[in-house]
């Protein structure tokens, strides 16, 4: 049985190809400034929660998305918030 021939592609427009590679590495993260980062008081006994469910879900999503440990994710999110100028 003969080997199938592999397809070869010839890039002719290097400027578009280079721009496409740069866009592939782009990262955009939106933070809603209206999001409540602090937890609402529960009114129950015991220690009150610090962060809202939405804030925890945001951090855990980034943890899984980028494959980081929890402490790395904490530092990553803190740096993102500092870059955006949000005081959460």
N, C-alpha and C positions, 0 to 999 in steps of 0.2 A: 504494500500500500504506500502511495507516495504522500509526502508531507504537503499540507496545504500552504500555498504561498501567502506570506504575510503582506498586508497592505502597507504601503509607505505613503506618507503624507508629506507634501512639500509646502513649507510656509513661505508665502510670497509677500505678505504684508506684515513686516516685523514690528512696525509701530503699533498696529492694532493688537497683535499677539502679546507684545510687552504690556500694553495697557490692560489687557484681559487678565494677565497673570498678576498684575498689581491689584486689580479689583478683587481677585480671588482671596487675597490676603487682608482685605479691608475688614475692620470690625466696627460695628455700630451698635451701641447699647443705649436704649431710651429709658430714662427714669422719669416717671410722672411726678412732677413737683407737688401734686395734690395728694399723693399717696401718704397714708398715715403710717409712719415708721414705728412709732411708739405704740405699745399695747394699751388697750382700754382697761380701766380698772374692773376687775371681775366682781368685787364685793364679797368674795369668799375669804375664808381664813387662810393664812399661810402667806408665803412670799408672793408678791405680785409679779406678773410677767413683765419682761423688759421690752420685747419686740413684738410687733403684730404678726399675725399669721402670714400676711402678704410679704412682709420683710423676710421672714424665715423661708418662705417658699422661693423668693427671689434668690437668696443665697444658696439654697440647696440646688436650684436649677443650674446656677453657674458652676457649682461644685461638680455636678454630674456632667455638664456640657464640656468643661475643660479638663476633667479628670484630675482634680486637685484634692489634696487633703483638706480637712475642715479648717485648720489654722491658716493654710495658704489661701483658702477662699475668704476667710475673714480679712486678711490683709489686702487681698485683691479688691474686695468690695469697698473697704475703707479708702483705698487709693482712688477707686472710681468716683466715690462720693466727694472726695477732696478735689479731684479734677473738675467735676461738674459744678462745684461750689455749693452743693446742697448741704445744709447743716442738720443732718438727721442724727 
